[in-house]
Each structure stands twice: as C-alpha cells, then as structure tokens.
Amino acid sequence: MRGAKRVAILGGTFNPIHNGHIYLARAFAELLNLDEVQIMIANTPPHKAAPDLASNEHRLNMVRLAQQAEPVLRPCDLELKRAGKSYTYATLRHLCRRNPDTEYYFLTGADMFLTIHQWKRPLEIFHRAVICTSPRDAQGYEELKAFEPFLNKMGARTVVADFSPPPISSTQVRNAICAGEPVDDLIPANIAEYIRRHGLYGGGTDAK
C-alpha cells in the first residue's frame, strides 16, 4: 500500500491557462507519480504585474475546462478567496495544516527556481514542499542543475527535470486573440471557445 498522498501545486494567474501549463502538469505527474496537480490561481501575484487580468470567475472556469483535457488537474481557488497578495509560504502553510498526511510538491518555472531563495519566508517554503522545475530549453538544464546545490544547502528538497514545456506564454495567447490570430496550438479548443464566447482579451464574442 502506498503512503502519503502526493500533490503538486502549480501556481500562477492562468490568464489564461495554456498548453504549456498543461504539459508541465502532465509531465511532472508522470515523473513523480502524483495523485493530482492543483492549479492554484493567484488573486494578486506579488512578483509581477498582471495586465489585462480576466476576472477570477473567468480564470477559474478556464482551468475547469482544462481539467477536461487533463484529469490530473484540480482547480484550486484558495488564493482567489484570500484577500491581499498571494504568497507561496502562506498557501503551503494552510494546505499542510489542512492536509497533514499529504506530501506537497511545488512546480515552478526556471526563472522562479533561480530566485525562490529571495521570496518571502523561503525556508518555510522549503520545509513544506519539494521544489520542482524544468528548463525552458536544453541549454537551461545545466544552469538549473548548477544552482540546485545552493538551494539544497538552504534545506530545500529539489527536483530538476530534464524536459521542456512548449514555449508558450499567456501574454502570447492574449496577443494572438486580440490580433484575431489562431490559437489552436496554444490552448485547448474548449478554452478558445470560452474566450470567444465571453469576448475576453479583446477577442470577438458570440454572446448576446
């Protein structure tokens, strides 16, 4: 019988969620034998500006649609319900106290992995979750592996995976929609239809 439930957290504004996010969740779920990947939708991200941010309801609905294509995904609105900025240490603290028998993994992009030691209360983050990342490209893998011992000395448990998600960004998706360009290779078809229906990101709408 297997031990603790294994759950990964993939955080972001998901404005909108795209195929790169879905690839990352699926790849880590297979690599780490995860039970689920919770898509933690940020309310107010502390590390970056969020222009053209769709409403909380729309972003949550789009993540729910992504779950249809990838059942391992689990939409999570914890940070949407919490007032103020969304800090990772506070989210992990809440989850670990609520689910003490769950083993948590925190999935992060390469840039965030290289700066996570500068985040608010990084030692608490390291204590509560295994930090996982993957490079943007083949060359980035060596940089991440070279940085990994630094985080390990701070007490972090880390996984640097040797795979690269598709080079897609939410900004790229929004710009393509605004310009009326196809997004078939960027987001699932049901999310593209949702965006069109609701006129998000400057795109057309069929809604009455």
C-alpha positions as CSV (number, residue, x, y, z in Angstrom):
1,M,0.0,0.0,0.0
2,R,1.3,3.4,-1.0
3,G,2.0,6.0,1.7
4,A,1.0,9.7,1.8
5,K,-1.0,11.3,-1.0
6,R,1.3,13.1,-3.4
7,V,0.0,16.5,-4.6
8,A,1.7,19.2,-6.7
9,I,0.9,22.9,-6.7
10,L,1.2,24.8,-9.9
11,G,0.6,28.5,-9.2
12,G,0.0,31.5,-11.4
13,T,-2.5,33.9,-12.7
14,F,-3.5,31.5,-15.6
15,N,-4.6,34.4,-17.7
16,P,-5.4,32.1,-19.5
17,I,-4.2,28.6,-18.7
18,H,-2.4,27.2,-21.8
19,N,-0.9,24.1,-23.3
20,G,2.5,24.8,-21.7
21,H,0.9,24.7,-18.2
22,I,-1.0,21.5,-19.1
23,Y,2.2,19.9,-20.5
24,L,4.1,20.8,-17.3
25,A,1.4,19.4,-15.0
26,R,1.1,16.1,-17.0
27,A,4.9,15.6,-17.2
28,F,5.5,16.1,-13.5
29,A,2.5,13.9,-12.6
30,E,4.1,11.1,-14.6
31,L,7.6,11.7,-13.3
32,L,6.7,11.9,-9.7
33,N,3.7,9.6,-9.6
34,L,1.5,12.3,-8.4
35,D,-2.1,11.8,-7.4
36,E,-3.1,15.3,-8.6
37,V,-1.8,18.7,-9.7
38,Q,-3.6,21.6,-8.1
39,I,-3.8,24.6,-10.3
40,M,-3.5,27.4,-7.7
41,I,-5.0,30.5,-9.3
42,A,-3.4,33.7,-7.9
43,N,-5.5,36.6,-6.8
44,T,-2.9,39.3,-6.7
45,P,0.5,38.0,-7.8
46,P,3.3,39.6,-5.7
47,H,6.2,39.0,-8.2
48,K,4.8,40.6,-11.4
49,A,2.3,42.9,-12.8
50,A,-0.8,41.3,-14.3
51,P,-2.2,43.5,-17.2
52,D,-5.4,42.5,-18.8
53,L,-6.3,40.2,-16.0
54,A,-9.5,38.4,-16.6
55,S,-11.9,38.1,-13.7
56,N,-11.4,35.4,-11.0
57,E,-14.6,33.7,-12.3
58,H,-13.4,33.5,-15.9
59,R,-9.9,32.3,-15.0
60,L,-11.3,29.6,-12.7
61,N,-13.8,28.5,-15.3
62,M,-11.0,28.2,-17.9
63,V,-9.0,26.0,-15.5
64,R,-12.0,23.8,-15.0
65,L,-12.2,23.4,-18.8
66,A,-8.5,22.4,-18.9
67,Q,-9.3,19.6,-16.5
68,Q,-11.5,18.0,-19.2
69,A,-8.4,17.5,-21.3
70,E,-6.1,16.5,-18.4
71,P,-7.9,14.8,-15.5
72,V,-4.9,15.0,-13.2
73,L,-5.6,18.8,-12.9
74,R,-7.5,20.1,-9.9
75,P,-8.7,23.7,-10.0
76,C,-8.0,25.4,-6.6
77,D,-9.5,28.8,-5.6
78,L,-7.8,29.1,-2.2
79,E,-5.8,32.2,-3.2
80,L,-8.7,33.8,-5.0
81,K,-10.7,33.7,-1.8
82,R,-7.9,35.1,0.3
83,A,-7.7,38.9,0.5
84,G,-4.4,40.6,-0.4
85,K,-1.3,39.3,-2.2
86,S,-0.8,35.6,-2.7
87,Y,2.4,34.4,-1.0
88,T,3.6,30.8,-1.5
89,Y,4.6,30.3,2.1
90,A,1.1,31.2,3.4
91,T,-0.6,29.0,0.8
92,L,1.6,26.0,1.7
93,R,1.2,26.6,5.4
94,H,-2.6,26.5,5.0
95,L,-2.5,23.4,2.9
96,C,-0.1,21.5,5.1
97,R,-2.2,22.2,8.2
98,R,-5.4,21.2,6.5
99,N,-3.9,18.0,5.0
100,P,-1.0,16.9,7.3
101,D,-0.8,13.5,5.6
102,T,-0.2,14.9,2.1
103,E,3.2,15.2,0.6
104,Y,3.4,18.5,-1.4
105,Y,5.5,19.4,-4.4
106,F,5.8,23.0,-5.7
107,L,6.2,23.3,-9.5
108,T,8.0,26.4,-10.7
109,G,9.4,27.7,-13.9
110,A,13.2,28.1,-14.4
111,D,13.3,31.8,-13.6
112,M,11.4,31.4,-10.3
113,F,13.6,28.4,-9.3
114,L,16.6,30.6,-9.6
115,T,15.1,33.3,-7.4
116,I,13.0,31.4,-5.0
117,H,15.5,31.9,-2.2
118,Q,14.6,35.6,-2.4
119,W,10.9,35.0,-1.9
120,K,9.1,35.8,1.4
121,R,10.0,33.2,4.0
122,P,11.8,30.8,1.7
123,L,12.9,28.4,4.4
124,E,9.2,27.7,5.3
125,I,8.6,27.0,1.6
126,F,11.5,24.6,1.5
127,H,10.2,22.9,4.7
128,R,6.7,22.3,3.4
129,A,7.2,21.3,-0.2
130,V,9.7,19.7,-2.7
131,I,10.7,22.4,-5.2
132,C,10.4,21.1,-8.8
133,T,11.4,22.8,-12.0
134,S,12.3,22.2,-15.6
135,P,14.3,24.3,-18.1
136,R,13.0,26.4,-20.9
137,D,15.3,24.7,-23.3
138,A,18.1,22.1,-23.4
139,Q,20.8,24.7,-22.5
140,G,18.9,25.8,-19.4
141,Y,19.1,22.4,-17.8
142,E,22.7,22.7,-16.9
143,E,22.1,26.1,-15.3
144,L,19.4,24.7,-13.1
145,K,21.5,21.7,-12.1
146,A,24.4,24.0,-11.2
147,F,22.1,26.1,-9.0
148,E,20.4,23.2,-7.3
149,P,23.2,22.6,-4.6
150,F,22.8,26.2,-3.4
151,L,19.1,25.6,-2.6
152,N,19.9,22.2,-1.1
153,K,22.3,23.8,1.3
154,M,19.5,26.1,2.4
155,G,17.4,23.0,3.2
156,A,15.4,22.7,0.0
157,R,14.5,19.3,-1.5
158,T,14.6,19.8,-5.2
159,V,13.8,18.0,-8.5
160,V,15.2,19.4,-11.7
161,A,13.5,17.5,-14.6
162,D,15.1,17.1,-18.0
163,F,12.1,18.1,-20.1
164,S,11.0,21.4,-21.6
165,P,7.4,22.5,-21.9
166,P,6.2,24.1,-25.1
167,P,7.5,27.8,-25.4
168,I,4.0,29.3,-24.8
169,S,3.2,32.3,-22.6
170,S,-0.2,33.7,-21.5
171,T,0.9,37.0,-23.0
172,Q,1.4,35.3,-26.3
173,V,-2.1,33.8,-26.1
174,R,-3.7,37.1,-25.2
175,N,-1.9,39.0,-28.0
176,A,-2.9,36.4,-30.6
177,I,-6.5,36.6,-29.5
178,C,-6.5,40.4,-29.6
179,A,-5.0,40.2,-33.1
180,G,-7.5,37.7,-34.4
181,E,-4.8,35.1,-35.0
182,P,-5.4,31.3,-34.5
183,V,-4.6,29.8,-31.1
184,D,-5.2,26.2,-31.9
185,D,-1.6,25.2,-30.9
186,L,-1.6,27.4,-27.8
187,I,-4.8,26.5,-25.8
188,P,-7.4,23.7,-25.7
189,A,-10.3,24.2,-28.1
190,N,-12.9,24.4,-25.4
191,I,-10.9,27.3,-23.7
192,A,-10.6,29.1,-27.0
193,E,-14.4,28.8,-27.5
194,Y,-15.0,30.1,-23.9
195,I,-12.8,33.1,-24.6
196,R,-14.6,33.8,-27.9
197,R,-18.0,33.5,-26.2
198,H,-17.2,35.9,-23.4
199,G,-15.1,38.3,-25.5
200,L,-12.0,38.0,-23.3
201,Y,-8.7,39.6,-24.2
202,G,-10.1,41.8,-27.0
203,G,-11.4,38.9,-29.0
204,G,-14.7,38.6,-30.6
205,T,-17.8,37.3,-28.9
206,D,-20.8,35.4,-29.9
207,A,-22.6,36.2,-26.7
208,K,-25.8,38.1,-26.9
